[in-house]
Amino acid sequence: MRVRDAIAAYEPWNEQEARDQTVILAFLDRHPDAFLRSNLLAHMTASAWVVNPRRDKVLMVYHRLYDSWSWTGGHADGETDLLAVALREVREETGVQKLQPVSPEIYSLEVLTVDGHEKHGAYVPSHLHMNVTYLLEADESEDLRICEAENSGVRWFGLEEALAASTEPWFVERIYKKLNAKLARYR
């Protein structure tokens, strides 16, 4: 299924997802370069909520840019298979290689704001990430590895502990709490 069709077919969990779904679909319809960072207004990204098999822990990284514990994810960079992007990003950011989707379906949708920042010596203007999140599973005994270019820590947290570890109030209230609540469907 094409990603646009999957986003259109997705059943929103709450008002945030319903409104963001509308924005993402309109963006995809208007921007043929939606999957490229060269679109400085916004671009498609994929994230992963990585849980252990018991669904009582989540894998997070200490993200250098946001100076906070956060989920994994990254830019599509031309790839339209956003599940593949989410899997790639988890592997790159955590070192975990043995992952599997709990479901190949979209787990969550978000429009995320990104403040302007420096990257590789160049200024990146403020923009939006049109984000698709997938629920992935990994074995918490697998070795973890820091990705020096992006994070300074990789760690498993209990679900509530993960909320307390993040220093981004909007993400905790609007995204991470929602992702944890949705896990009840998969226990």
CORSULLIN-V316553 format. One record per helix or strand of 3 or more residues. SS is the DSSP state (h for helix, s for strand). FROM is the first residue (numbers start at 0). TO is the last residue. If there is no record, write none. Layout:
SS&FROM&TO / SS&FROM&TO
This chain:
h&2&8 / h&14&29 / s&41&50 / s&56&62 / s&67&69 / s&71&74 / h&81&93 / s&98&100 / s&107&113 / s&116&118 / s&121&123 / s&126&137 / s&150&157 / h&158&164 / h&168&185
